[in-house]
Amino acid sequence: MRQMIRSKGRASGIILSTPGVRRFRIVHSSAKGFTLLEVLVAIALLGIAITVVLQLFSADLKAIAASEEYVSAAARAEAKMREVQDNDTLAEGATSEITNDGYRLDVSIASTLRERTDTLQVMLMDILVTVHWTKGAKERSLSLRTMKLVNKQI
């Protein structure tokens, strides 16, 4: 008499027996390994994971490039601000210049708090330095502002 034993929906072996003598021999009918569906699902999940990781690296590279631009612009603005502050004879006005590498530096100097400094021999000057640059289609800018006391010119 032959019987099939089913385990988890698959045929897992055959039991052979003869009347009066009980001998059992199990023959495996399914090979061990992964099914095609399991392999396809694993590849799909691996593809999604790799795509997410690469997008994160891409976003990090863009952020690093943008931060380098801002650091460069800040260095230029600080240098221009020091140049303006070193001038002892500040006068109200505005200037603009374009550097060789595409940055535009705008400097604005204006007297501020005049009502508080009318009776004094000094003036308070508001200094604004703005750096503009273009990256792709976007125009970006960075501004620095400070104040300086200067002697009134009589």
SVG drawing of the C-alpha trace seen along z (x, -y; Angstrom):
<svg xmlns="http://www.w3.org/2000/svg" viewBox="-2 -122 43 132">
<polyline fill="none" stroke="black" stroke-width="0.4" points="0.0,0.0 1.3,-3.4 0.3,-6.6 1.3,-10.3 2.0,-12.4 1.3,-16.1 3.1,-18.7 2.5,-22.4 0.7,-21.9 3.5,-20.0 4.2,-16.4 7.0,-15.6 7.5,-11.9 6.0,-8.4 5.5,-5.8 5.9,-2.2 4.6,0.7 3.7,4.4 1.1,6.4 2.5,7.8 5.9,6.0 6.3,2.5 9.1,0.8 9.0,-2.8 11.0,-4.6 10.6,-8.3 11.4,-9.7 11.6,-13.4 9.8,-14.8 10.5,-18.5 13.9,-20.1 15.1,-22.6 15.6,-26.2 13.8,-29.4 10.8,-29.8 10.9,-32.2 8.4,-34.4 10.6,-34.6 13.6,-35.5 11.6,-38.2 10.3,-39.8 13.9,-39.8 15.3,-41.5 12.5,-44.1 13.1,-44.9 16.8,-45.1 16.2,-47.5 14.0,-49.8 16.6,-49.8 19.4,-50.7 17.3,-53.5 16.6,-55.0 20.2,-54.9 21.4,-56.5 18.8,-59.3 20.1,-60.0 23.6,-60.3 22.5,-62.5 20.7,-64.9 23.8,-65.0 26.0,-65.9 23.6,-68.7 23.6,-70.0 27.4,-70.0 27.6,-71.9 25.1,-74.5 27.0,-74.9 30.3,-75.4 28.6,-78.2 27.3,-79.9 30.7,-79.6 32.4,-81.2 29.8,-84.0 30.1,-84.5 33.9,-84.8 33.5,-87.4 31.0,-89.3 33.2,-89.3 36.2,-90.5 34.2,-93.4 32.7,-94.2 36.3,-94.4 37.3,-96.6 34.4,-99.0 34.9,-99.1 38.6,-99.9 37.7,-103.1 37.7,-105.9 35.8,-108.3 32.5,-106.5 30.0,-108.4 26.4,-107.5 25.9,-105.8 25.7,-102.6 28.2,-100.7 28.1,-97.5 30.8,-95.4 31.0,-92.1 33.8,-89.7 35.5,-87.6 33.8,-84.5 30.2,-85.8 29.5,-87.2 27.9,-90.6 28.7,-92.6 26.3,-95.4 27.4,-97.7 24.9,-100.2 26.0,-102.7 23.4,-104.9 23.3,-107.1 21.0,-105.8 19.6,-107.0 20.3,-110.6 18.1,-112.0 20.3,-110.3 23.6,-111.4 22.7,-115.0 24.4,-116.5 27.4,-114.2 30.5,-114.5 30.0,-111.0 27.5,-109.4 26.2,-105.8 26.5,-104.3 24.5,-101.2 26.6,-99.1 24.9,-96.4 26.9,-94.0 24.9,-91.7 26.4,-89.0 24.4,-87.8 25.2,-84.8 23.3,-82.6 23.3,-78.8 21.4,-77.2 18.2,-79.1 18.0,-80.3 19.5,-83.5 20.8,-83.3 22.0,-86.0 23.6,-86.4 23.6,-89.6 25.7,-90.9 24.8,-94.0 26.7,-95.9 27.0,-99.4 30.0,-101.7 30.6,-104.9 32.4,-107.5 33.5,-111.1 31.3,-113.8 33.1,-115.8 32.8,-119.6"/>
</svg>
